[in-house]
Amino acid sequence: MTTGRLEAFSDGVLAIIITIMVLELKAPEGTRITDLGHATGTGLLTYLLSFVYVGIYWNNHQHTFQLTQKINGRVLWANLALLFFLSLLPFATTWMDDSEFARTPVVFYGVLLLLISLAYFVLQRVIKTAEGDDSALRVALGGDRKGKISVVLYIVGIVAALVVTAADAGVWIALSLFVVVAILWIIPDSRIDRYYNDQ
């Protein structure tokens, strides 16, 4: 099987996810910038963070499938699992914003980010298995230090939000770590670019 339909379906789902998230933003009743702040509060910031995460996964998904020649049923299901977890981002974003960053919604958001990253790892693993030892993706990725660091930061953030309760410090530590992971991944996976440049 070729990757064309899988990529088109994934692009469509990700576009819908972004659309749903932006529709959750509340329009201000007035025309001043202060009205915007009152209407959306932190909504724009939570939307921005989640938008960046969707953008990161779209970008890396595109890079991954540039190197993928062969897919099978397992790849299709692994891709659907990734899309499932990504599709929960609008809900998690809205819950976190509406609760004004209460502990449970922030922990849920962090667990969701962790599950998305694990689903992406599984997708890459299944692709490499489907293509065998000579998989271009296997050669390009090598070790995955940045992915492992991201998982650790998600876990530390989740634990901090659960354990550190003084003045909501744990929640802000968690959110800061989620932002740090996003910053780490804003630049597309350079391993794949290097692989193409070396060919």
C-alpha positions as a LaTeX table, in Angstrom:
\begin{tabular}{lrrr}
\hline
Residue & $x$ (\AA) & $y$ (\AA) & $z$ (\AA) \\
\hline
Met1 & 0.00 & 0.00 & 0.00 \\
Thr2 & 1.14 & 3.54 & $-0.67$ \\
Thr3 & 0.93 & 6.36 & 1.85 \\
Gly4 & $-1.17$ & 8.83 & $-0.14$ \\
Arg5 & $-4.60$ & 8.11 & 1.37 \\
Leu6 & $-3.20$ & 7.84 & 4.90 \\
Glu7 & $-1.48$ & 11.22 & 4.58 \\
Ala8 & $-4.57$ & 12.90 & 3.09 \\
Phe9 & $-6.82$ & 11.51 & 5.83 \\
Ser10 & $-4.37$ & 12.56 & 8.56 \\
Asp11 & $-4.08$ & 16.08 & 7.11 \\
Gly12 & $-7.87$ & 16.39 & 7.11 \\
Val13 & $-8.21$ & 15.23 & 10.71 \\
Leu14 & $-5.51$ & 17.63 & 11.90 \\
Ala15 & $-7.15$ & 20.51 & 10.05 \\
Ile16 & $-10.47$ & 19.71 & 11.75 \\
Ile17 & $-8.76$ & 19.57 & 15.16 \\
Ile18 & $-7.35$ & 23.06 & 14.67 \\
Thr19 & $-10.72$ & 24.33 & 13.46 \\
Ile20 & $-12.52$ & 22.94 & 16.51 \\
Met21 & $-9.98$ & 24.53 & 18.83 \\
Val22 & $-10.34$ & 27.99 & 17.29 \\
Leu23 & $-14.14$ & 27.75 & 17.41 \\
Glu24 & $-13.89$ & 27.32 & 21.20 \\
Leu25 & $-12.46$ & 30.85 & 21.52 \\
Lys26 & $-15.02$ & 33.38 & 22.69 \\
Ala27 & $-15.40$ & 36.57 & 20.65 \\
Pro28 & $-15.42$ & 39.80 & 22.69 \\
Glu29 & $-18.61$ & 41.83 & 22.89 \\
Gly30 & $-16.79$ & 45.17 & 22.68 \\
Thr31 & $-14.19$ & 46.55 & 20.31 \\
Arg32 & $-11.32$ & 47.31 & 22.69 \\
Ile33 & $-8.30$ & 45.17 & 23.37 \\
Thr34 & $-9.37$ & 44.96 & 27.01 \\
Asp35 & $-12.65$ & 43.40 & 25.84 \\
Leu36 & $-10.61$ & 40.70 & 24.12 \\
Gly37 & $-8.81$ & 39.98 & 27.37 \\
His38 & $-12.07$ & 39.74 & 29.30 \\
Ala39 & $-13.74$ & 37.50 & 26.71 \\
Thr40 & $-10.95$ & 35.04 & 26.00 \\
Gly41 & $-8.84$ & 35.39 & 29.12 \\
Thr42 & $-6.09$ & 32.81 & 28.72 \\
Gly43 & $-7.94$ & 31.12 & 25.87 \\
Leu44 & $-5.63$ & 32.53 & 23.22 \\
Leu45 & $-2.57$ & 31.26 & 25.07 \\
Thr46 & $-3.92$ & 27.74 & 25.58 \\
Tyr47 & $-5.05$ & 27.71 & 21.94 \\
Leu48 & $-1.58$ & 28.82 & 20.85 \\
Leu49 & 0.11 & 26.05 & 22.85 \\
Ser50 & $-2.21$ & 23.36 & 21.49 \\
Phe51 & $-1.96$ & 24.78 & 17.95 \\
Val52 & 1.84 & 24.56 & 18.18 \\
Tyr53 & 1.59 & 20.93 & 19.32 \\
Val54 & $-0.72$ & 20.02 & 16.43 \\
Gly55 & 1.66 & 21.83 & 14.07 \\
Ile56 & 4.63 & 19.91 & 15.47 \\
Tyr57 & 2.93 & 16.56 & 14.92 \\
Trp58 & 1.72 & 17.53 & 11.44 \\
Asn59 & 5.23 & 18.65 & 10.48 \\
Asn60 & 6.95 & 15.53 & 11.84 \\
His61 & 4.21 & 13.29 & 10.40 \\
Gln62 & 4.94 & 14.76 & 6.96 \\
His63 & 8.67 & 14.19 & 7.42 \\
Thr64 & 8.11 & 10.62 & 8.59 \\
Phe65 & 5.98 & 9.69 & 5.60 \\
Gln66 & 8.43 & 11.26 & 3.16 \\
Leu67 & 10.71 & 8.36 & 4.11 \\
Thr68 & 7.98 & 5.72 & 4.27 \\
Gln69 & 7.61 & 3.54 & 1.20 \\
Lys70 & 5.46 & 0.73 & 2.53 \\
Ile71 & 2.51 & 0.58 & 4.94 \\
Asn72 & 0.32 & $-2.22$ & 6.24 \\
Gly73 & $-2.68$ & $-2.63$ & 8.52 \\
Arg74 & $-0.59$ & $-2.13$ & 11.66 \\
Val75 & 0.69 & 1.20 & 10.36 \\
Leu76 & $-2.89$ & 2.29 & 9.60 \\
Trp77 & $-4.04$ & 1.40 & 13.13 \\
Ala78 & $-1.01$ & 3.04 & 14.76 \\
Asn79 & $-1.73$ & 6.19 & 12.76 \\
Leu80 & $-5.38$ & 6.10 & 13.87 \\
Ala81 & $-4.26$ & 5.76 & 17.50 \\
Leu82 & $-2.12$ & 8.88 & 17.08 \\
Leu83 & $-5.04$ & 10.77 & 15.52 \\
Phe84 & $-7.36$ & 9.60 & 18.32 \\
Phe85 & $-5.17$ & 11.10 & 21.02 \\
Leu86 & $-4.60$ & 14.26 & 18.98 \\
Ser87 & $-8.37$ & 14.62 & 18.52 \\
Leu88 & $-8.74$ & 14.96 & 22.31 \\
Leu89 & $-6.61$ & 18.13 & 22.33 \\
Pro90 & $-9.55$ & 20.54 & 21.74 \\
Phe91 & $-11.39$ & 19.03 & 24.73 \\
Ala92 & $-8.30$ & 19.10 & 26.97 \\
Thr93 & $-7.46$ & 22.66 & 25.91 \\
Thr94 & $-10.97$ & 23.95 & 26.62 \\
Trp95 & $-11.17$ & 22.14 & 29.96 \\
Met96 & $-7.81$ & 23.52 & 31.06 \\
Asp97 & $-8.78$ & 27.05 & 30.02 \\
Asp98 & $-12.33$ & 26.98 & 31.45 \\
Ser99 & $-11.02$ & 25.70 & 34.79 \\
Glu100 & $-8.41$ & 28.48 & 34.89 \\
Phe101 & $-5.62$ & 25.91 & 35.05 \\
Ala102 & $-6.99$ & 23.75 & 37.85 \\
Arg103 & $-4.79$ & 20.79 & 38.78 \\
Thr104 & $-6.87$ & 17.95 & 37.31 \\
Pro105 & $-7.33$ & 19.49 & 33.82 \\
Val106 & $-3.62$ & 20.37 & 33.64 \\
Val107 & $-2.68$ & 16.81 & 34.66 \\
Phe108 & $-5.11$ & 15.47 & 32.03 \\
Tyr109 & $-3.52$ & 17.76 & 29.41 \\
Gly110 & $-0.05$ & 16.49 & 30.38 \\
Val111 & $-1.12$ & 12.83 & 30.30 \\
Leu112 & $-2.65$ & 13.45 & 26.88 \\
Leu113 & 0.59 & 15.00 & 25.58 \\
Leu114 & 2.45 & 11.98 & 26.93 \\
Leu115 & 0.04 & 9.57 & 25.21 \\
Ile116 & 0.34 & 11.47 & 21.93 \\
Ser117 & 4.14 & 11.25 & 22.05 \\
Leu118 & 4.00 & 7.52 & 22.86 \\
Ala119 & 1.52 & 6.95 & 20.01 \\
Tyr120 & 3.88 & 8.74 & 17.62 \\
Phe121 & 6.77 & 6.58 & 18.86 \\
Val122 & 4.68 & 3.44 & 18.26 \\
Leu123 & 3.77 & 4.67 & 14.76 \\
Gln124 & 7.44 & 5.13 & 13.86 \\
Arg125 & 8.31 & 1.74 & 15.36 \\
Val126 & 5.57 & $-0.02$ & 13.36 \\
Ile127 & 6.70 & 1.67 & 10.14 \\
Lys128 & 10.30 & 0.57 & 10.73 \\
Thr129 & 9.14 & $-2.99$ & 11.41 \\
Ala130 & 6.97 & $-3.04$ & 8.27 \\
Glu131 & 9.86 & $-1.88$ & 6.10 \\
Gly132 & 12.50 & $-4.15$ & 7.63 \\
Asp133 & 16.17 & $-3.58$ & 8.36 \\
Asp134 & 16.73 & $-1.41$ & 5.30 \\
Ser135 & 14.00 & 1.06 & 6.31 \\
Ala136 & 15.01 & 4.61 & 5.37 \\
Leu137 & 13.20 & 5.84 & 8.49 \\
Arg138 & 15.26 & 3.48 & 10.68 \\
Val139 & 18.49 & 4.77 & 9.14 \\
Ala140 & 17.44 & 8.42 & 9.40 \\
Leu141 & 16.19 & 8.35 & 13.01 \\
Gly142 & 18.89 & 6.30 & 14.68 \\
Gly143 & 18.54 & 7.05 & 18.41 \\
Asp144 & 15.72 & 9.27 & 19.63 \\
Arg145 & 17.26 & 11.42 & 22.36 \\
Lys146 & 14.87 & 14.33 & 21.90 \\
Gly147 & 11.86 & 12.01 & 22.09 \\
Lys148 & 13.13 & 10.44 & 25.32 \\
Ile149 & 13.81 & 13.85 & 26.86 \\
Ser150 & 10.26 & 14.91 & 25.95 \\
Val151 & 8.74 & 11.88 & 27.70 \\
Val152 & 10.77 & 12.59 & 30.83 \\
Leu153 & 9.69 & 16.26 & 30.84 \\
Tyr154 & 6.03 & 15.29 & 30.44 \\
Ile155 & 6.27 & 12.85 & 33.35 \\
Val156 & 8.07 & 15.39 & 35.56 \\
Gly157 & 5.41 & 17.98 & 34.72 \\
Ile158 & 2.54 & 15.60 & 35.51 \\
Val159 & 4.13 & 14.56 & 38.82 \\
Ala160 & 4.87 & 18.19 & 39.74 \\
Ala161 & 1.23 & 19.16 & 39.11 \\
Leu162 & 0.08 & 16.28 & 41.32 \\
Val163 & 2.59 & 16.63 & 44.15 \\
Val164 & 3.56 & 20.31 & 44.46 \\
Thr165 & 0.47 & 22.00 & 45.84 \\
Ala166 & 1.81 & 25.25 & 47.34 \\
Ala167 & 0.20 & 28.22 & 45.53 \\
Asp168 & $-0.40$ & 26.08 & 42.43 \\
Ala169 & 3.37 & 26.00 & 41.84 \\
Gly170 & 3.16 & 22.43 & 40.54 \\
Val171 & 0.63 & 23.44 & 37.89 \\
Trp172 & 2.87 & 26.25 & 36.66 \\
Ile173 & 5.93 & 23.96 & 36.67 \\
Ala174 & 3.96 & 21.49 & 34.55 \\
Leu175 & 2.79 & 24.13 & 32.08 \\
Ser176 & 6.32 & 25.52 & 31.81 \\
Leu177 & 7.67 & 22.05 & 31.00 \\
Phe178 & 4.97 & 21.50 & 28.38 \\
Val179 & 6.04 & 24.78 & 26.76 \\
Val180 & 9.71 & 23.72 & 26.90 \\
Val181 & 8.90 & 20.47 & 25.06 \\
Ala182 & 7.01 & 22.43 & 22.40 \\
Ile183 & 10.02 & 24.71 & 21.93 \\
Leu184 & 12.29 & 21.65 & 21.58 \\
Trp185 & 10.14 & 20.34 & 18.72 \\
Ile186 & 9.25 & 23.55 & 16.86 \\
Ile187 & 12.16 & 22.91 & 14.54 \\
Pro188 & 11.27 & 19.82 & 12.46 \\
Asp189 & 13.18 & 16.62 & 13.07 \\
Ser190 & 16.64 & 17.45 & 11.72 \\
Arg191 & 17.61 & 13.77 & 11.50 \\
Ile192 & 15.29 & 13.29 & 8.52 \\
Asp193 & 16.54 & 16.48 & 6.83 \\
Arg194 & 20.12 & 15.30 & 7.31 \\
Tyr195 & 19.24 & 11.93 & 5.79 \\
Tyr196 & 17.86 & 13.65 & 2.67 \\
Asn197 & 20.88 & 15.92 & 2.40 \\
Asp198 & 23.22 & 12.94 & 2.58 \\
Gln199 & 21.45 & 11.08 & $-0.25$ \\
\hline
\end{tabular}
